[in-house]
Structures are given as structure tokens and as C-alpha cells.
Amino acid sequence: MWLEDEDIFGGKPEDKFFDIVYNANKNLVKNELANNITRTAAMELMIEEMIEKDEDSDIVLANYISNNQDKVNERANNLYIELTGNILTQNE
């Protein structure tokens, strides 16, 4: 996949995200990260509600990541790109 090596911005999405985060308006970054923490919390709660009561959600999640590493990496790259774009468009 093209995002694994270099993207159209000349580097890995994760690296570009952190370049932007360190230089963007602190309040914009704070708001964007807070929104993503809220989304993560909601998704964790959804996982906990969907699995059986005797299963540990951390183990279920770890197994999913392990069994779907390529898909997870691709989604992570897409999220880095989305977050970077959100911060950049608000930072102008």
C-alpha cells in the first residue's frame, strides 16, 4: 500500500501528524484529541457491550489487532491523515 512508505505529503502519515501537532494552535489540537478520546471511549464501551460478560475486552481487542494488523495499520494511517487535515483546516 502506498501509505506504508511515503504519502503524497512526503512522509508517513503518523510523522506528518506529529509535525503538525507540535506546531499547530494548542487549543485546536486539544479539541481534536479530546474528540478522538471521546470516540475511543464510545467504541470501547460498544466492544464491552458486544462481547460476552466473561470475556476481557482488552484481550478481544488485542486479538483483533493481532489478526488484522494490515487493516488496523491502514485505518490508523487514514485516521492520522484525517486528524492532520482537521487540524490544518482549522489552523488557517
N, C-alpha and C positions, 0 to 999 in steps of 0.2 A: 504494500500500500504506500502511496506517495507521502502520507503524513509521517511514516516511520522514519524517513530520512530527513528530508527538507520540505518545508511547505512553501507556499508562494511568498511568504514574508521573509524567507531566507534563514529559517531555523526551525527547531522543534516547537510545536505549539506551547508546551509547558515552559520552555525557556523564554519565549516571547511574552507569555502571560506574566511571568515574574519580572521581566524587564519593564513592562507596563505598570504593574502593581507598585513597584518601587518608585516610580516617577509620576504616577497619576495623583490626582486630588485624593487626599486621605479619606474624606467623607464619602466620595463615590465608591472607593474600594471597600470601605467599611460596609456600606449599604449593600453592595453586590455580594460580598462574602456573607453577610447576615441573611440575605435572601437564600443563598445556597445552603447555609446551615439549616434554615427552616425547611427547605425542600428535602434535605438529607434526613432530618428528623422525621418528617412525614413518611418518607419511604421506608425508614427503619420500622416505624410503627406499623405500616402496611405489611411488611415482611413478618413481623411478630404476630400479627392477626391472621396471616395466611398459613402459617406453619402450625404443626401440631403442638399442643401445650408442652409435651415432654422434649421437644427439640430446642436446641440453643440457637438463637438467630445468628449469633456470631459465627458459629460453625457452619450453618446453612449458607451464609454469605461467603465465607472463606472457601467452601467447596464450590460454590457457583463461580467465584473468581478463578479458582484453580482450573476448573473445567471449561471455562470460556475466556481464557486470557486474551486472545486476539480481539474478541468482541468488546471486552472490557477496556482494553487499551484504545481501541478505535473510538469508543464512546468518551473515554477520558480526553482524548485529543480533541474531539468535537466540542466537549464542554470547555476546555481551555480556550479554544477559538471563540466560542460564544461569549464566555466571560470577558475575554480580551476585547472583543467587539463592543460589548455592552459598556465597558469602562471607557474605551476610546470615544465612542459616540457621545457619551455624557460629559466627557472631559474637555470637549472642544469649546 
